[in-house]
Amino acid sequence: MRTLVLNAGYEPLTVVSFRRALVLVLAGKATVVAQGGTPVVGGSITLPRPSVILLARYVRAPHGRTAPVSRRGVLRRDGHRCAYCSGHATTVDHVLPRSRGGRDTWENLVACCLRCNNLKGNRTPEEKGWVLRIRPHTPWGPAWAVRGADVRDPAWEAYLGAA
Ligand SMILES: [Zn+2]
């Protein structure tokens, strides 16, 4: 169970464990704005299990944050659709193959179905005569900038926005 932390201006800031969130709440540094699951019992007190908390004071968010590249993230960005045939994608392909210097970047990774991935092998789309149906890009927006937000809690949706 994890907790989404909102900055004092309600913009999503980060994701922490609910224990860390409770520490912030108990210290008066945050308030619970959404809760879920069974309450947390500690000693003689019972506390709501926070799914979203709001910081009491505004903290400066680091600028220029980009989402760390991950296989799951690439599949999510591309909607689980193969960049070459639009079929259901379960794998991730390096557009420029890794063996030829292709890197693990948002710009070089696309969702790919198993069949296309096997057919493509060590070649570039140009060499195969294939056309990329999407232009791979670094995803942006609060839902991506917040580290850990790729594992979503339904209670977070209202704060993270559509992504
Ligand atoms: Zn495909």
Boltz pocket constraint, residues with backbone or C-beta under 6 A from the ligand:
constraints:
  - pocket:
      binder: B
      contacts: [[A, 82], [A, 83], [A, 84], [A, 85], [A, 86], [A, 87], [A, 112], [A, 113], [A, 114], [A, 115], [A, 116], [A, 117]]
      max_distance: 6.0
